[in-house]
Amino acid sequence: MQDWWSQLFDFSDYGALVVLLQNSIWAGVVLGLIGGLVGVFVMSRDLAFAVHGISELSFAGAAAALLFGVGVVEGSIAGSLVAALLIGVLGVRARDRNSITAVLMPAGLGLGILCLALYPGRASNKFGLLTGQIVAVDDPRLGSLAVIGAVVLVALLIVWRPLTFASVDSEVAAARGVPVRALSLGFMVVLGLSVAIGVQVVGALLVLSVLVTPAAAALRVSSSPLWVPVLSVVFATVSLVGGIMLALGASVPISPYVTTISFLIYLVCRIASSRRARLLRRRSARMAVEA
């Protein structure tokens, strides 16, 4: 038991490791901010399943880039954008979108596995694309992630109000002159870029823990248009930075720590929401009796 415990949690030379891997921590902050904000629209537009499909194509693009010796970040972005645009263009209705996503997922995963099988390099590089790798964020990659994050943040700030309107009631928004179709495609591009960032930190298989779970947790405890994105960003950042800090001295990938923290936050929020709902029902029943 002590052996596997030391593999999961090893805080020897922790201070030196924090300094050496500060790029990963900053990458977690960037992804927490972007993932938390994008996740709000992922939930409101019912795109959780699409996130997984995009991540598989992002993985395929990154694996192909690794095989051919080009930029992994660029390959990941290319795969994400192809998947996002295909889902956005062909999946106008929810049923079509789910079908296309279900088709893209195995295709992307199969292509990615093929590229990794042909890749002659280190096995850690292969495994990291699927489950995250804490040492993978060097200065050039951190710079790329920061630039992509800035692009996503600016795009969200520009379209936040009309996109919120279109996400709540697309028919009324279209009647009011909101370019619903263009906003939908634009958001899919933003989502593709966000997934590409997530794949670089937590891997393709578990990117849902950043782009879905924090926003889902926030929606359990609030319905405020202000507090939901704030809480979602806080939850995503705590999950990522907390997971990275726990994984610094471990010999396992970063993603189990991130997903565990993210799930625990969601669980706490769900319990708190259920308790509040019960209290409200009791209060309503008491007031009805007194009346």
VENGISUL-V684508 format. One record per residue. N is the residue number from 1. RES is the residue in one letter. PHI is phi as a letter, one per 30 degrees, with the letter a starting at -180 (NA if undefined). PSI is psi in degrees with one decimal (NA if undefined). Layout:
N:RES:PHI:PSI
N:RES:PHI:PSI
This chain:
1:M:NA:-38.6
2:Q:d:-32.4
3:D:d:-49.9
4:W:d:-27.5
5:W:d:-41.1
6:S:d:-25.6
7:Q:d:-33.1
8:L:d:-38.6
9:F:b:109.7
10:D:b:107.7
11:F:c:19.6
12:S:d:140.4
13:D:h:35.3
14:Y:d:-41.0
15:G:e:-42.7
16:A:d:-36.7
17:L:d:-36.7
18:V:d:-41.7
19:V:d:-43.2
20:L:d:-33.5
21:L:c:29.8
22:Q:d:-24.9
23:N:d:-40.0
24:S:d:-37.0
25:I:d:-44.2
26:W:d:-37.4
27:A:d:-38.1
28:G:d:-38.2
29:V:d:-45.3
30:V:d:-47.3
31:L:d:-35.6
32:G:d:-42.4
33:L:d:-50.4
34:I:d:-46.3
35:G:d:-39.2
36:G:d:-42.2
37:L:d:-46.5
38:V:d:-35.4
39:G:e:-30.3
40:V:d:-43.6
41:F:d:-29.4
42:V:e:-42.1
43:M:d:-44.1
44:S:d:-26.0
45:R:c:6.3
46:D:h:54.2
47:L:c:18.9
48:A:d:-42.0
49:F:d:-36.1
50:A:d:-33.2
51:V:e:-43.0
52:H:d:-40.3
53:G:d:-42.1
54:I:d:-39.0
55:S:d:-33.3
56:E:d:-40.8
57:L:d:-32.7
58:S:d:-41.8
59:F:d:-42.2
60:A:d:-42.8
61:G:d:-42.0
62:A:d:-40.4
63:A:d:-40.7
64:A:d:-40.4
65:A:d:-38.6
66:L:d:-40.8
67:L:d:-43.0
68:F:c:4.4
69:G:i:29.2
70:V:c:-177.5
71:G:d:126.6
72:V:d:-39.8
73:V:d:-44.3
74:E:d:-41.9
75:G:d:-40.1
76:S:d:-41.9
77:I:d:-44.1
78:A:d:-45.9
79:G:d:-41.4
80:S:d:-44.6
81:L:d:-38.9
82:V:d:-47.8
83:A:d:-44.1
84:A:d:-42.9
85:L:d:-38.3
86:L:d:-45.2
87:I:d:-39.8
88:G:d:-40.0
89:V:d:-44.5
90:L:c:-21.7
91:G:c:61.3
92:V:d:-46.3
93:R:c:155.4
94:A:d:-39.4
95:R:d:-43.8
96:D:d:-41.0
97:R:d:-43.0
98:N:d:-38.0
99:S:d:-45.1
100:I:d:-41.8
101:T:d:-42.9
102:A:d:-29.9
103:V:d:-40.6
104:L:d:-34.3
105:M:e:-57.0
106:P:d:-32.3
107:A:d:-46.3
108:G:d:-43.5
109:L:d:-41.5
110:G:d:-43.4
111:L:d:-41.3
112:G:d:-43.1
113:I:d:-38.6
114:L:d:-46.0
115:C:d:-40.0
116:L:d:-34.7
117:A:d:-32.6
118:L:d:-14.4
119:Y:d:126.1
120:P:d:0.7
121:G:d:-160.2
122:R:d:144.3
123:A:d:-28.4
124:S:d:-34.9
125:N:d:-39.1
126:K:d:-49.2
127:F:d:-34.5
128:G:d:-31.7
129:L:d:-27.4
130:L:d:-40.2
131:T:b:5.1
132:G:i:150.1
133:Q:b:118.9
134:I:d:-23.6
135:V:c:6.7
136:A:d:-11.0
137:V:c:92.5
138:D:d:-177.9
139:D:d:-47.9
140:P:d:-40.5
141:R:d:-39.1
142:L:d:-40.4
143:G:d:-42.0
144:S:d:-43.4
145:L:d:-38.2
146:A:d:-40.7
147:V:d:-46.3
148:I:d:-42.7
149:G:d:-39.5
150:A:d:-41.1
151:V:d:-45.3
152:V:d:-42.7
153:L:d:-45.4
154:V:d:-43.3
155:A:d:-41.8
156:L:d:-41.0
157:L:d:-35.5
158:I:d:-42.1
159:V:c:8.9
160:W:e:-51.5
161:R:d:-52.6
162:P:d:-33.6
163:L:d:-37.0
164:T:d:-44.4
165:F:d:-47.7
166:A:d:-30.9
167:S:d:-33.9
168:V:d:-46.6
169:D:a:93.6
170:S:d:-34.1
171:E:d:-44.9
172:V:d:-39.4
173:A:d:-42.0
174:A:d:-38.2
175:A:d:-28.5
176:R:d:2.1
177:G:j:8.7
178:V:d:130.1
179:P:d:78.7
180:V:d:-45.0
181:R:d:-44.9
182:A:d:-40.1
183:L:d:-39.2
184:S:d:-46.7
185:L:d:-40.0
186:G:d:-40.5
187:F:d:-35.0
188:M:d:-36.5
189:V:d:-44.3
190:V:d:-42.1
191:L:d:-41.5
192:G:d:-42.6
193:L:d:-39.3
194:S:d:-41.1
195:V:d:-39.4
196:A:d:-38.5
197:I:d:-45.1
198:G:d:-38.5
199:V:d:-34.8
200:Q:d:-23.8
201:V:c:-52.9
202:V:c:-2.3
203:G:i:164.5
204:A:d:-31.9
205:L:d:-26.1
206:L:b:22.8
207:V:d:-18.5
208:L:d:-29.3
209:S:d:-15.5
210:V:c:-38.4
211:L:c:-6.5
212:V:b:-54.4
213:T:e:-46.1
214:P:e:-43.5
215:A:d:-39.0
216:A:d:-38.5
217:A:d:-42.9
218:A:d:-38.7
219:L:d:-19.9
220:R:d:-27.0
221:V:c:-6.5
222:S:a:152.1
223:S:b:7.4
224:S:d:132.6
225:P:d:-15.6
226:L:c:-48.6
227:W:d:-26.5
228:V:d:-51.1
229:P:d:-35.5
230:V:d:-49.2
231:L:d:-38.0
232:S:d:-43.1
233:V:d:-43.2
234:V:d:-46.0
235:F:d:-43.0
236:A:d:-42.1
237:T:d:-42.3
238:V:d:-42.2
239:S:d:-46.5
240:L:d:-53.0
241:V:d:-41.1
242:G:d:-42.5
243:G:d:-40.5
244:I:d:-42.7
245:M:d:-37.3
246:L:d:-31.8
247:A:d:-3.4
248:L:e:-46.2
249:G:c:10.1
250:A:c:164.0
251:S:c:17.2
252:V:c:161.9
253:P:d:164.7
254:I:d:-31.2
255:S:e:-37.6
256:P:d:-34.6
257:Y:d:-45.0
258:V:d:-46.7
259:T:d:-35.1
260:T:d:-46.5
261:I:d:-43.8
262:S:d:-42.8
263:F:d:-40.3
264:L:d:-39.2
265:I:d:-45.6
266:Y:d:-41.7
267:L:d:-44.7
268:V:d:-43.9
269:C:d:-38.2
270:R:d:-41.4
271:I:d:-43.5
272:A:d:-39.9
273:S:d:-41.5
274:S:d:-40.8
275:R:d:-41.9
276:R:d:-39.6
277:A:d:-40.5
278:R:d:-41.5
279:L:d:-40.0
280:L:d:-39.5
281:R:d:-41.4
282:R:d:-41.3
283:R:d:-41.5
284:S:d:-40.5
285:A:d:-39.2
286:R:d:-41.6
287:M:d:-35.3
288:A:d:-38.4
289:V:d:-42.5
290:E:d:-32.2
291:A:d:NA
